[in-house]
Each structure stands twice: as C-alpha cells, then as structure tokens.
C-alpha cells in the first residue's frame, strides 16, 4: 500500500490487485464490476495507474457484508 498526504492526513491507496484480493475476486472481475457500476471507480493518478482509497474499499466491504447478513437473517 502507498500512502499519500491529503489535507493534513495520510490516506492509504490500494492497487487493483490489492482491491481484488480484499474482495476475493480477480482483477478482471474488478474491472468488470467497475464497468458495470457494481464498484466505485478508482482515482487515476496517471494514464496507467489507478488506485482506490482504502477507506472506500473498507466502506464497500462493510456494505456488502451487511447486505449478505440481511439475506441470511
């Protein structure tokens, strides 16, 4: 993970591979989810470098966990 200074605080940014691993999917599936609107778009730092703030990934994981728990209950 890389840390970038933003408005006086450090925020971790995750690569597509790190995000996919956290979600338990492959990087191709991550690209498909983003294209389909199932997962938020990352931030483009350069033409080829896209990263997601760790806080966004954590929020999505919590949202998905809550949704799966609602289905079980």
MONORTA-V646431 format. One record per residue. N is the residue number from 1. PSI is psi in radians with two decimals (NA if undefined). OMEGA is omega in radians with two decimals (999 if undefined). BURIAL is # if it has 24 or more other C-alpha atoms within 12 Angstrom, else .. Layout:
# MONORTA-V646431
<<N	PSI	OMEGA	BURIAL> <N	PSI	OMEGA	BURIAL>>
This chain:
# MONORTA-V646431
<<1	2.49	3.08	.> <2	2.57	3.09	.> <3	2.40	-3.13	.> <4	2.36	-3.14	.> <5	2.17	3.11	.> <6	2.09	3.06	.> <7	0.85	3.05	.> <8	0.10	3.11	.> <9	2.79	3.13	.> <10	2.38	3.08	.> <11	2.38	3.10	.> <12	2.46	3.08	.> <13	2.35	-3.07	#> <14	2.48	3.08	#> <15	2.88	3.08	#> <16	-0.68	3.13	#> <17	-0.75	3.13	.> <18	-0.70	3.12	#> <19	-0.82	3.14	#> <20	-0.74	3.12	#> <21	-0.72	3.14	.> <22	-0.59	-3.14	.> <23	-0.22	-3.12	#> <24	0.53	3.13	.> <25	3.07	3.08	.> <26	2.92	-3.14	.> <27	-0.58	3.09	.> <28	-0.75	3.10	.> <29	-0.67	3.10	.> <30	-0.80	3.11	#> <31	-0.71	3.13	.> <32	-0.72	3.11	.> <33	-0.76	3.14	.> <34	-0.79	3.14	.> <35	-0.63	-3.11	.> <36	-0.08	-3.13	.> <37	0.25	3.13	.> <38	-0.21	3.14	.> <39	2.48	-3.10	#> <40	2.58	3.07	#> <41	2.57	3.07	.> <42	3.11	3.11	#> <43	2.22	3.12	.> <44	2.03	3.08	.> <45	-0.64	3.04	.> <46	-3.07	3.12	.> <47	-0.62	-3.04	.> <48	-0.09	-3.07	.> <49	1.99	3.10	.> <50	2.37	3.13	.> <51	2.68	3.06	#> <52	2.37	3.02	#> <53	2.40	-3.13	#> <54	-0.60	-3.14	#> <55	-0.63	3.11	.> <56	-0.75	3.14	.> <57	-0.76	3.12	#> <58	-0.74	3.13	.> <59	-0.73	3.12	.> <60	-0.71	3.11	.> <61	-0.75	3.12	.> <62	-0.72	3.14	.> <63	-0.77	3.14	.> <64	-0.65	3.12	.> <65	-0.75	3.13	.> <66	-0.70	3.12	.> <67	-0.70	3.14	.> <68	-0.61	3.09	.> <69	-0.60	3.11	.> <70	-0.60	3.11	.> <71	-0.62	-3.11	.> <72	-0.65	-3.08	.> <73	NA	999	.>>
